[in-house]
Amino acid sequence: MFLKGKTALVTGSTSGIGLAYAKALAAEGAAVMINGFGDAEAIEAERKNLASVSGAGALYSDADMSKPDAIAAMVKRCADELGGPDIVISNAGIQHVAPVDEFPIEKWDAIIAINLNSTFHLMRAAVPLMKAKGWGRIITTASAHSLVASPNKSAYVAAKHGVVGLTKAVALETARTGITANCISPGYVWTPLVENQIPDTMRTRGLTRDQVINDVLLAAQPTKQFVQPDQVAALAVFLCRDEAAQITGANLSVDGGWTAA
C-alpha cells in the first residue's frame, strides 16, 4: 500500500470512472475524498467501503463543480479533515449533443464550467498545498476527444482540448516542485451511463444490441472492446508512483486505438 499517508481528492467520483479511481487509490492506502451527486445511501455505502479498504479516512463532498467557491471550500475541507490533498483527479464532466448552430448557450456554458473551469479551480486551490509538501500528483480525465473531434460535440471537444492545454501549462509551472500533472484520455468506457444508452439506441435506430455496440458506440475503437474503468484507474495509480516522477505534461490515451489513426 504505497500511498499510505497520502490523501486523494477525486471529483465526479460517486460512480463510473471516478469511483474506480477512488477505489484503486484506496486499495493502495490513500485516504480519499469523493465528490458528485447520486443516491445518498449508495454514496454513504461507497464512502464506508473506501475507508475500510484503505484503513484511512474517507469523506464525501457534494460540492457543485460549476461553482468556484464550492470547489475551494471542498479542497480546504479535505486539507483540514484528511490532510493534503496530495493527489487530485479532476474527473467531473457532463455532455450535450447538438449542431453548433443549434447548441443551447446555457449548455455550452455549463459544459465549459464543469468540464474545464472546474479543473482550473481545483488546481488553483490544490497546488499551493502540494508545493508546501514538495510532492503532488495532478491527474485530469480528458478524453479521446481531447485529440480528435466528433460532430455535434463542440462544447465537449473544446473543453477537453482545453483541459489538455491547462494540464500541460501546469506541468511546466510545477516541474521543479515535486508535482506532476498529466491527462488520461479514455475512449468509450463501459459504465452504467453507456450501458443505459443501448436500449434507447436499439429502439430509435432499429438495431440489435450487438449492432449498437459495434457499429455505433465502438465504431471508432479498433479493438471493438470497451475500456474498463479499472484499466483507466490502474494508469492513474501508476502515475502516483515514484517510478512515474518524470512523466509530466503527458496526455496518455486509453482508447482501444481510437486516436492511433
DARA-V718400 format. One record per helix or strand of 2 or more residues. SS is the DSSP state (helix for helix, strand for strand). FROM is the first residue (numbers start at 1). TO is the last residue. If there is no record, write none. Layout:
SS&FROM&TO  SS&FROM&TO
//
This chain:
strand&7&10  helix&16&27  strand&31&35  helix&40&54  strand&58&61  helix&68&81  strand&87&90  helix&100&102  helix&105&133  strand&136&141  helix&144&146  helix&154&173  strand&179&186  strand&189&190  helix&192&205  helix&209&217  strand&227&228  helix&229&239  helix&242&244  strand&251&254  helix&258&260
//
